Amino acid sequence: MGENNDIFKIKSVGNKFVVSEDKRKTISPHNSLKHFREADIPALCDQCKYRSVDAGGNGKCPKYEEDAVCTIRKDYISFINQLDTRNPEDLKEMMDIVAKITFENVMMTATQSKFDGGTPDKNGRSEINVLMNLVKGINDLNNKITITEKKEFSKEGDINTIFRQIKARGIDKT
């Protein structure tokens, strides 16, 4: 009897069954957290796993409506369309949102690590790196300084005036 599935191979040796594990397909308990974070929200409420319990879901969606199009998607799209990626303030707002989500992930990963006896988790370290890069990017946007200089010359070519303006985070300094 030699049944096979994706992860385990079962074969008979004499009067015993031996199970061998395919290590390439096994999910480590420390790396399994990433498998729970799938963006699996369909366009229709009736197809979503977060629909109401009565409709066969887990009941977590606060905006579920029978036979409706996903309202959460529409809310996100309208919010995204209001932002301008060429505007540093809008970029900062987007980065703030992502940083808050990432910080929550870091805290949850740290808590899970404590529950697992302080075992280091590569996903936790990855989330920390993402958070640090976001914080650095937000800091760079906040510390942006623009210097403009205007020179006026006389007919003879001599400099009459020099006007230098320094702008930092929307505050003018001369």
Order of alpha helices (4+ residues) and beta strands (2+ residues): beta-beta-alpha-alpha-alpha-beta-beta-beta
